[in-house]
Amino acid sequence: MFAPMMILFRNYLGQPKFNQLRGKLIALHAQTITWFCDRFGIDRTTRQNLIRQARDNGKRLGLLA
């Protein structure tokens, strides 16, 4: 779904810059999930599962192309 857009964006920025930006965004998303889980008292295992689910959804949608 988003793979063509990600490929164009990667070609525009260049592979190293794209990977750096993608890594920062993934880390920010994981921090947001961690904050949410801490805020609502969700246990560590569930938090890890949520982060894995976010990764799998990103792959399925083509965001990690």
C-alpha positions in Angstrom: 0.0 0.0 0.0 2.7 2.5 1.0 5.6 0.7 -0.5 5.8 2.8 -3.7 5.7 6.0 -1.7 8.4 4.7 0.6 10.6 3.7 -2.3 10.3 7.2 -3.9 11.0 8.8 -0.6 14.1 6.6 -0.1 15.3 7.4 -3.6 14.8 11.2 -2.9 16.6 11.2 0.4 19.2 8.5 -0.3 19.5 5.2 1.5 21.7 6.4 4.5 19.5 9.4 5.3 16.3 7.4 4.8 17.5 4.7 7.2 18.5 7.2 9.8 15.1 9.0 9.6 13.2 5.7 9.6 15.2 4.5 12.7 14.3 7.7 14.6 10.6 7.4 13.7 10.5 3.7 14.7 12.2 4.6 18.1 9.8 7.4 18.6 6.8 5.1 18.0 8.2 2.5 20.4 8.7 5.2 23.0 5.1 6.3 22.5 3.8 2.7 23.0 6.0 2.4 26.1 4.6 5.7 27.5 1.1 4.5 26.9 1.7 1.2 28.6 3.3 2.9 31.6 0.5 5.4 31.8 -2.2 2.8 31.9 -0.3 0.1 33.8 0.0 -2.4 31.0 2.6 -5.1 31.7 5.9 -5.5 29.9 4.9 -8.6 27.9 1.8 -6.9 26.5 4.0 -3.8 25.6 6.4 -6.0 23.7 3.6 -7.7 21.9 2.2 -4.2 20.9 5.6 -3.2 19.6 5.9 -6.4 17.6 2.4 -5.9 16.2 3.3 -2.4 15.1 6.4 -3.8 13.3 4.3 -6.5 11.6 1.7 -3.9 10.5 4.4 -1.7 9.1 5.7 -4.6 7.1 2.3 -5.5 5.8 1.4 -1.9 4.8 4.7 -1.5 3.1 6.1 1.2 5.4 9.3 -0.8 5.9 10.0 -1.3 2.1 
